[in-house]
Amino acid sequence: MDFNEYQKKAIGTDLEGKKDGNNIFYLGFMTKALGLVGEAGEVTEDIKKILRDKNGELTEDDRTALTMELGDVMWYIAVIADYLGVSMEEVAEKNLEKLQSRKQRGKLHGAGNNR
């Protein structure tokens, strides 16, 4: 499955639907942004527990749980991107272009979006 196929299927499970993708205060935008942060927090919480409780040793159950949480993060990204009118493929391509540019300029390290 490619990114765009995933996005199309993910959108089909969005209960709020794309009612007003031009208004950042639209409930869909707000709930998806909050959901994305929440799911990313669950990923980091699981990693913290593996570090704290298991001395950093991953089990297959840990891998499965993290994979599921990463899928939840990806769902929110797919739906937010749709609200913005962009495809997941475009998001992925733009991200790699940005990272490749930073690498070529020796700017992978550092702070700020415009490095």
Secondary structure, DSSP 4 states (H G I P E B T S, - for coil): --HHHHHHHHHTT-SS--S-TT-TTSHHHHHHHHHHHHHHHHHHHHHHHHHHHHTTPPPHHHHHHHHHHHHHHHHHHHHHHHHHT--HHHHHHHHHHHHHHHHHTT-SSSSSTT-
